[in-house]
Amino acid sequence: MVVIRAIAIGDAEAVAELARQLGYERTEAQIVDWVRALAGREHEQQAFVACMGEAVVGWIEVATVRHLQSDAHGLIGGLVVKEGVRGAGMGRELCRHAERWVAERGLTAMRVTSRSTRERAHLFYERDGYRRVKMSVVFEKDLCGTGER
């Protein structure tokens, strides 16, 4: 049985490991800091974990987005299911949970971005009813002035 619930500080180690499976180097301490920073903002951003027993086997991060130039919408910032558990519908359940969370905030659309090389992820989202609406290029500027990341 899978339980989906809001992220907690105690989930940090498992969430960091899953982030690495997604290709992002996040430490347990960074996850703890992120969860702490979420306090008081849960109405606009949230992360949910999927648990089998006590084990965290997936997570999804979602936020409300309100830009001047477009209608407000939900945005999936990240989604990952543990290797070995993928393909059992857990990603779809995490998406449904996030979609309900967004709908409860009065929004009627959900968006997700996915790295161009993640073909399997693209197929997953398309099977789940998402459609491609545009292609983008992401730019980033280092504001620390060191040029290092």
Residue pairs with C-beta under 8 A, 6 or more apart in sequence:
1 52
2 50
2 51
2 52
2 57
2 90
2 93
3 50
3 51
4 48
4 49
4 50
4 51
4 93
4 94
4 97
5 48
5 49
5 51
6 42
6 46
6 47
6 48
6 49
7 15
7 35
7 38
7 46
7 47
7 48
7 49
7 59
8 35
8 49
9 32
9 35
9 36
11 31
11 35
11 49
11 56
11 59
12 28
12 29
12 31
12 32
12 35
13 28
13 31
14 49
14 55
14 56
15 26
15 31
15 47
15 49
15 56
15 59
16 26
16 27
16 28
16 30
16 31
18 56
18 58
18 59
18 80
18 81
18 82
19 25
19 26
19 31
19 78
19 80
20 26
21 80
21 82
21 83
22 78
22 80
23 115
24 78
35 47
38 45
38 46
38 47
43 105
44 63
44 64
45 61
45 62
45 63
45 64
46 61
46 62
46 63
46 98
46 101
47 59
47 60
47 61
47 62
48 59
48 60
48 62
48 94
48 97
48 98
48 101
49 56
49 58
49 59
50 56
50 57
50 58
50 59
50 81
50 90
50 93
50 94
51 57
52 85
57 81
57 82
57 85
57 90
58 79
58 80
58 81
58 82
58 85
58 90
58 91
58 94
59 78
59 79
59 80
59 94
60 76
60 78
60 79
60 94
60 95
60 97
60 98
61 76
61 77
61 78
61 79
62 74
62 75
62 76
62 77
62 98
62 101
62 102
62 110
63 74
63 75
63 77
64 72
64 73
64 74
64 75
64 102
64 105
64 107
65 72
65 73
65 74
65 75
65 111
66 72
71 108
71 109
72 107
73 102
73 107
73 108
73 109
73 110
73 111
74 98
74 99
74 101
74 102
74 105
74 107
74 109
74 110
74 111
75 110
75 111
75 112
75 113
76 95
76 98
76 110
76 111
76 112
79 91
79 94
79 95
79 112
81 90
81 91
81 94
91 124
92 128
95 128
98 110
99 110
102 110
110 130
111 133
112 125
112 130
113 136
114 121
114 122
114 125
115 121
116 135
122 132
126 132
142 148
142 149
